[in-house]
Amino acid sequence: MGGGILAVILGLVPPRQVAQVELGNWNIFLFFLGMMAIAALADQSGILDRAAAGIAHVSHGSVARLYLGVFLLGTVISVFFANDSTALVLTPIVYALVTRLTLDPLPFVFATTFIADTASISLPVSNPLNIILTDHFHLTLGSFVGALWLPALLVIVVNVTLFFVLFRRQIAGRFTLRHSAPGVDVRAVGIVLALLAVAYGVASALALPLGPVSLAGALALALVLQQAGRLSVSGLVGEIGWPIFGFIAGMLSVVQALEDSGVTAGLARDLLSLGRGSHIAEISVAVVGSALGANLINNLPMALVMTSAIHAVHATGTTRLDLIYGTIVGCDLGPNLTHLGSLATLIWLLFLRRKGLDVSVWQYFRIGLIVMPPLLAAAILGLAVTTSL
């Protein structure tokens, strides 16, 4: 917000234009609000605790099967309810589960944050920045899925495979299941979440704004919890990350100032010159450039910068689509390199430190250095194939 205010004070962007930009992105604000409310309410309901306990039960004492189950649950939550829900809600649940089973929590908590970003290229609702790019470029659900289904499948498989190799010693062996007290009936919550997932798909297919759908889903979930006597309004308000709205508002202003100053146009020209000559080169430049930028200025601002840059060069045809989908892939996967790539990862890190599990910057970066190149290569290959069909 400080950067946005400074941009106005320095005359880089007029206040009236700032107001137009903020109001024009109302769908983004509503989607974030609804998504965070859904994550907090799902946590209150206990449905994710039940899901995690169910995975432990069907693992039949195998740590490796439990590990695979965490990946599968994280993938489903990321794909249908946004990656932030996986990183911020599933992580505490998985941490509590594995510590209760006296297992090494590190492989499991790394799994939740990495798969959150990896699986987030699957659908428009899988990552809030996907909503930004889908809105700005008027992408249909069919075109989005048609371009990204193969990259999403490849990177998920690569992520899971690499983690099984990296943590093969920690996930070997067996555990003894410790039964917890029976939980509440969460069938009504499950029905609401299933209907919400369907509503997301329908709205995406019809190119309708997803913000109101997200907010309506949160309201429906709150009503179910209220009837069950489990709704905590104060807990809900406390769990929503209100500062993120100031962050979004500030970055919208900063990016507008960069656009008005010609910075984004210059960036786009440089990207196009690097990728000029071949289809796969354009994709590679967009993916790698966006991924690196996400670790310098965070993935949401990088998505906004790339959005302005793509508009600035008036790219058309396959070049335009290469830049758009390359940006989505790069900004979504970028936070798997360092913990600076997304707000969700930073909050994930602080949560673990409060629990006494100190994940150093080097630990995260070391894994990122190993995992990121194969992830980006798989995504580039998959995107080159689907966009050539």
C-alpha positions as CSV (number, residue, x, y, z in Angstrom):
1,M,0.0,0.0,0.0
2,G,2.9,2.3,0.7
3,G,4.1,1.8,-2.8
4,G,0.7,2.5,-4.2
5,I,0.4,5.7,-2.2
6,L,3.9,6.8,-3.2
7,A,3.0,6.3,-6.8
8,V,0.1,8.7,-6.4
9,I,2.1,11.3,-4.5
10,L,4.8,11.3,-7.1
11,G,2.2,11.7,-9.9
12,L,3.0,8.4,-11.6
13,V,-0.7,7.5,-11.6
14,P,-3.7,9.9,-11.0
15,P,-6.0,9.2,-8.1
16,R,-9.0,8.9,-10.4
17,Q,-7.3,6.2,-12.4
18,V,-6.4,4.3,-9.2
19,A,-10.0,4.3,-8.2
20,Q,-11.0,3.0,-11.6
21,V,-8.4,0.2,-11.4
22,E,-9.5,-0.8,-7.9
23,L,-13.2,-0.9,-8.7
24,G,-12.5,-2.6,-12.0
25,N,-10.9,-5.5,-10.1
26,W,-13.9,-6.1,-7.7
27,N,-14.1,-9.8,-8.7
28,I,-10.5,-10.4,-7.4
29,F,-11.3,-8.9,-4.0
30,L,-14.5,-10.9,-3.7
31,F,-12.9,-14.1,-4.7
32,F,-10.1,-13.7,-2.1
33,L,-12.6,-12.9,0.6
34,G,-14.8,-15.9,-0.3
35,M,-11.9,-18.3,-0.6
36,M,-10.4,-17.4,2.7
37,A,-13.8,-17.6,4.4
38,I,-14.4,-21.0,2.9
39,A,-11.0,-22.2,4.1
40,A,-11.6,-20.9,7.7
41,L,-15.1,-22.4,7.8
42,A,-14.0,-25.7,6.5
43,D,-11.4,-25.8,9.2
44,Q,-14.1,-25.0,11.8
45,S,-16.3,-27.8,10.5
46,G,-13.6,-30.5,11.0
47,I,-14.1,-32.0,7.5
48,L,-10.5,-31.7,6.6
49,D,-9.5,-33.3,9.9
50,R,-11.8,-36.2,9.1
51,A,-10.3,-36.4,5.6
52,A,-6.8,-36.5,7.0
53,A,-7.8,-39.2,9.5
54,G,-9.4,-41.2,6.8
55,I,-6.2,-41.1,4.7
56,A,-4.3,-42.4,7.8
57,H,-6.8,-45.2,8.2
58,V,-6.8,-46.4,4.6
59,S,-2.9,-46.2,4.6
60,H,-3.0,-49.3,6.8
61,G,0.1,-48.3,8.7
62,S,2.3,-47.5,5.6
63,V,4.0,-44.2,5.8
64,A,4.6,-44.1,2.1
65,R,0.8,-44.6,1.4
66,L,0.0,-41.9,4.0
67,Y,2.5,-39.6,2.2
68,L,0.8,-40.3,-1.2
69,G,-2.6,-39.7,0.5
70,V,-1.5,-36.2,1.7
71,F,-0.4,-35.4,-1.9
72,L,-3.8,-36.6,-3.3
73,L,-5.8,-34.6,-0.7
74,G,-3.6,-31.5,-1.3
75,T,-4.1,-31.8,-5.0
76,V,-7.9,-32.1,-4.7
77,I,-8.1,-29.1,-2.4
78,S,-5.8,-27.0,-4.6
79,V,-7.6,-27.8,-7.8
80,F,-11.1,-27.1,-6.6
81,F,-10.7,-24.7,-3.7
82,A,-7.5,-22.7,-4.4
83,N,-3.9,-23.4,-3.5
84,D,-4.0,-21.1,-0.5
85,S,-6.5,-23.4,1.2
86,T,-4.0,-26.3,0.9
87,A,-1.0,-24.3,2.2
88,L,-2.9,-22.5,5.0
89,V,-5.5,-25.0,6.2
90,L,-4.2,-28.5,5.3
91,T,-0.7,-27.8,6.7
92,P,-1.8,-27.4,10.3
93,I,-4.0,-30.5,10.0
94,V,-1.3,-32.6,8.5
95,Y,1.2,-31.4,11.0
96,A,-1.0,-32.3,13.9
97,L,-1.7,-35.7,12.3
98,V,1.9,-36.8,11.7
99,T,3.1,-35.5,15.1
100,R,0.4,-37.6,16.7
101,L,1.7,-40.5,14.8
102,T,5.3,-39.7,15.9
103,L,6.4,-39.3,12.3
104,D,9.0,-36.8,10.9
105,P,6.7,-33.8,9.9
106,L,9.2,-32.2,7.5
107,P,8.4,-34.3,4.4
108,F,4.7,-33.9,5.0
109,V,4.6,-30.1,5.5
110,F,6.9,-29.6,2.4
111,A,4.4,-31.8,0.5
112,T,1.5,-29.5,1.4
113,T,3.1,-26.3,0.3
114,F,4.8,-27.6,-2.8
115,I,1.7,-29.4,-4.2
116,A,-0.4,-26.4,-3.4
117,D,1.6,-24.4,-6.0
118,T,2.2,-27.3,-8.4
119,A,-1.5,-28.3,-8.7
120,S,-2.6,-24.6,-8.9
121,I,-2.3,-24.5,-12.7
122,S,-5.1,-26.9,-13.2
123,L,-8.2,-24.7,-13.2
124,P,-9.0,-20.9,-13.0
125,V,-10.2,-21.4,-9.4
126,S,-7.0,-23.2,-8.4
127,N,-5.1,-20.0,-7.8
128,P,-6.4,-16.5,-7.3
129,L,-3.9,-15.1,-9.8
130,N,-5.4,-17.4,-12.4
131,I,-8.7,-15.5,-11.8
132,I,-6.8,-12.2,-12.5
133,L,-5.4,-13.5,-15.8
134,T,-8.6,-15.2,-16.9
135,D,-10.6,-12.0,-16.3
136,H,-8.1,-9.7,-18.0
137,F,-7.7,-11.9,-21.1
138,H,-11.3,-13.3,-21.2
139,L,-10.2,-16.9,-21.3
140,T,-12.9,-19.5,-21.4
141,L,-12.8,-22.6,-19.2
142,G,-12.5,-24.8,-22.3
143,S,-9.4,-22.9,-23.6
144,F,-7.8,-22.8,-20.1
145,V,-8.2,-26.5,-19.5
146,G,-7.4,-27.4,-23.1
147,A,-4.0,-25.6,-22.8
148,L,-3.1,-26.6,-19.2
149,W,-4.4,-30.1,-18.5
150,L,-1.3,-31.8,-19.8
151,P,1.2,-29.4,-18.0
152,A,-0.8,-29.8,-14.8
153,L,-0.8,-33.6,-15.0
154,L,3.0,-33.7,-15.8
155,V,4.1,-31.3,-13.0
156,I,1.9,-33.1,-10.4
157,V,3.5,-36.4,-11.3
158,V,7.0,-35.0,-11.4
159,N,6.5,-33.2,-8.0
160,V,5.2,-36.4,-6.3
161,T,7.9,-38.6,-7.9
162,L,10.8,-36.3,-6.9
163,F,9.5,-35.9,-3.3
164,F,9.3,-39.7,-2.9
165,V,12.9,-39.9,-4.0
166,L,14.1,-36.9,-1.9
167,F,12.4,-38.1,1.3
168,R,12.6,-41.9,0.7
169,R,14.3,-42.6,4.0
170,Q,11.9,-40.5,6.1
171,I,8.8,-42.1,4.6
172,A,10.0,-45.6,4.8
173,G,8.5,-47.9,7.5
174,R,5.2,-48.1,9.2
175,F,3.2,-46.2,11.9
176,T,0.7,-47.2,14.5
177,L,-2.7,-45.6,14.1
178,R,-3.9,-43.8,17.2
179,H,-7.7,-43.4,17.2
180,S,-9.0,-40.0,18.1
181,A,-12.3,-39.0,19.5
182,P,-15.2,-39.3,17.0
183,G,-15.9,-36.1,15.2
184,V,-19.1,-34.4,14.2
185,D,-21.3,-35.3,11.2
186,V,-19.8,-33.4,8.3
187,R,-22.0,-34.7,5.5
188,A,-23.8,-31.4,5.1
189,V,-20.5,-29.6,4.9
190,G,-19.3,-32.1,2.3
191,I,-22.5,-31.5,0.2
192,V,-22.0,-27.7,0.3
193,L,-18.3,-28.0,-0.8
194,A,-19.2,-30.5,-3.6
195,L,-21.9,-28.1,-4.9
196,L,-19.5,-25.2,-4.6
197,A,-17.0,-27.1,-6.8
198,V,-19.7,-27.7,-9.4
199,A,-20.7,-24.0,-9.2
200,Y,-17.1,-23.0,-9.8
201,G,-17.0,-25.2,-12.9
202,V,-20.3,-23.9,-14.3
203,A,-19.4,-20.3,-13.7
204,S,-16.0,-20.8,-15.3
205,A,-17.6,-22.5,-18.3
206,L,-20.1,-19.6,-18.7
207,A,-17.4,-17.0,-18.2
208,L,-19.2,-15.6,-15.1
209,P,-17.4,-13.8,-12.3
210,L,-16.2,-16.3,-9.7
211,G,-16.1,-13.8,-6.8
212,P,-19.8,-13.8,-6.1
213,V,-19.8,-17.7,-6.4
214,S,-17.0,-17.9,-3.8
215,L,-18.8,-15.5,-1.5
216,A,-22.1,-17.4,-1.8
217,G,-20.4,-20.7,-1.1
218,A,-18.9,-19.2,2.1
219,L,-22.3,-17.9,3.2
220,A,-23.9,-21.3,2.6
221,L,-21.2,-23.0,4.6
222,A,-21.6,-20.5,7.4
223,L,-25.3,-21.2,7.6
224,V,-24.7,-25.0,7.8
225,L,-22.2,-24.5,10.6
226,Q,-24.6,-22.1,12.4
227,Q,-27.4,-24.7,12.3
228,A,-25.0,-27.3,13.7
229,G,-24.0,-24.9,16.5
230,R,-20.3,-24.9,15.3
231,L,-20.0,-21.4,13.8
232,S,-17.5,-19.1,15.4
233,V,-17.9,-15.6,13.9
234,S,-14.9,-14.3,15.9
235,G,-12.8,-17.2,14.7
236,L,-13.9,-16.6,11.1
237,V,-13.0,-12.9,11.3
238,G,-9.7,-13.8,12.9
239,E,-8.7,-16.4,10.3
240,I,-9.2,-14.1,7.3
241,G,-6.0,-12.5,6.2
242,W,-7.3,-8.9,6.0
243,P,-3.9,-7.4,5.1
244,I,-3.9,-9.2,1.8
245,F,-6.6,-6.8,0.5
246,G,-4.3,-3.9,1.2
247,F,-1.5,-5.8,-0.6
248,I,-3.7,-6.4,-3.7
249,A,-4.9,-2.8,-3.7
250,G,-1.4,-1.4,-3.4
251,M,0.0,-3.7,-6.1
252,L,-2.8,-2.8,-8.5
253,S,-1.7,0.9,-8.1
254,V,2.0,0.1,-8.5
255,V,1.5,-2.0,-11.6
256,Q,-0.7,0.7,-13.1
257,A,2.1,3.2,-12.4
258,L,4.6,0.9,-14.1
259,E,2.4,0.5,-17.1
260,D,1.9,4.3,-17.4
261,S,5.6,4.8,-17.1
262,G,6.4,2.4,-20.0
263,V,8.2,-0.1,-17.8
264,T,5.9,-3.1,-18.6
265,A,6.0,-2.3,-22.3
266,G,9.8,-2.4,-22.2
267,L,9.6,-5.7,-20.3
268,A,7.3,-7.2,-22.9
269,R,9.5,-6.1,-25.8
270,D,12.5,-7.7,-24.0
271,L,10.6,-11.0,-23.5
272,L,9.4,-11.1,-27.1
273,S,12.9,-10.5,-28.4
274,L,14.3,-13.3,-26.3
275,G,11.6,-15.7,-27.4
276,R,11.3,-14.6,-31.0
277,G,11.9,-17.4,-33.5
278,S,10.1,-20.4,-32.2
279,H,6.9,-21.5,-30.5
280,I,8.7,-23.3,-27.6
281,A,11.1,-20.4,-27.1
282,E,8.2,-18.0,-26.5
283,I,6.7,-20.4,-24.0
284,S,10.0,-21.0,-22.3
285,V,10.8,-17.3,-21.9
286,A,7.3,-16.6,-20.5
287,V,7.4,-19.5,-18.0
288,V,11.0,-19.0,-16.8
289,G,10.8,-15.2,-16.7
290,S,7.5,-15.3,-14.7
291,A,8.8,-17.9,-12.3
292,L,12.0,-15.9,-11.6
293,G,10.1,-12.7,-11.3
294,A,7.7,-14.3,-8.8
295,N,10.6,-14.9,-6.5
296,L,11.8,-11.3,-6.8
297,I,8.5,-9.5,-6.2
298,N,6.0,-12.2,-5.3
299,N,3.9,-14.1,-7.8
300,L,0.7,-12.0,-7.6
301,P,2.5,-8.7,-8.5
302,M,4.5,-10.6,-11.2
303,A,1.2,-11.8,-12.7
304,L,-0.1,-8.2,-12.7
305,V,3.1,-6.9,-14.3
306,M,3.0,-9.6,-17.0
307,T,-0.6,-8.9,-17.7
308,S,0.2,-5.3,-18.4
309,A,3.2,-6.2,-20.4
310,I,1.2,-8.6,-22.7
311,H,-1.4,-5.9,-23.3
312,A,1.4,-3.3,-24.1
313,V,2.9,-5.2,-27.0
314,H,-0.5,-6.0,-28.6
315,A,0.6,-9.6,-29.3
316,T,-1.8,-11.6,-31.3
317,G,-2.5,-15.2,-32.2
318,T,-0.3,-18.0,-30.8
319,T,2.3,-15.5,-29.5
320,R,-0.3,-13.9,-27.3
321,L,-1.6,-17.3,-26.0
322,D,2.0,-18.5,-25.4
323,L,2.7,-15.4,-23.2
324,I,-0.6,-15.7,-21.3
325,Y,-0.4,-19.4,-20.5
326,G,3.4,-19.2,-19.9
327,T,2.7,-16.5,-17.4
328,I,0.1,-18.6,-15.6
329,V,2.5,-21.5,-15.4
330,G,5.5,-19.5,-14.3
331,C,3.7,-17.5,-11.7
332,D,1.9,-20.5,-10.3
333,L,5.0,-22.7,-10.1
334,G,7.5,-19.9,-9.2
335,P,6.9,-20.1,-5.4
336,N,8.3,-23.6,-5.4
337,L,11.8,-22.1,-5.7
338,T,11.9,-19.9,-2.6
339,H,9.6,-19.1,0.3
340,L,9.4,-15.5,-1.0
341,G,7.3,-16.5,-4.0
342,S,3.9,-16.2,-2.4
343,L,2.1,-14.9,0.7
344,A,0.8,-18.4,1.5
345,T,4.3,-19.8,1.7
346,L,5.4,-17.0,4.0
347,I,2.5,-17.7,6.3
348,W,3.2,-21.4,6.1
349,L,6.7,-20.8,7.2
350,L,5.6,-18.6,10.2
351,F,3.1,-21.3,11.3
352,L,5.8,-24.0,11.4
353,R,8.1,-21.7,13.4
354,R,5.4,-21.1,15.9
355,K,5.1,-24.9,16.3
356,G,8.9,-25.1,16.9
357,L,9.7,-26.5,13.4
358,D,12.3,-24.1,12.1
359,V,12.5,-24.5,8.3
360,S,15.4,-22.4,7.2
361,V,15.6,-20.4,4.0
362,W,18.4,-22.7,2.8
363,Q,16.3,-25.9,3.4
364,Y,13.5,-24.5,1.3
365,F,15.8,-23.2,-1.4
366,R,17.8,-26.4,-1.6
367,I,14.6,-28.4,-2.3
368,G,13.4,-25.7,-4.7
369,L,16.7,-25.9,-6.7
370,I,16.2,-29.6,-7.2
371,V,12.5,-29.6,-7.9
372,M,12.0,-26.4,-9.9
373,P,14.0,-27.2,-13.1
374,P,12.2,-30.5,-13.8
375,L,8.8,-28.9,-13.0
376,L,9.4,-26.0,-15.4
377,A,10.8,-28.3,-18.1
378,A,7.7,-30.6,-17.8
379,A,5.3,-27.6,-17.8
380,I,7.0,-26.1,-20.9
381,L,6.9,-29.5,-22.7
382,G,3.3,-30.0,-21.9
383,L,2.3,-26.5,-22.8
384,A,4.2,-26.8,-26.1
385,V,2.2,-29.9,-27.0
386,T,-1.3,-28.7,-26.0
387,T,-0.9,-25.3,-27.7
388,S,0.3,-26.9,-30.9
389,L,-2.7,-29.2,-31.3
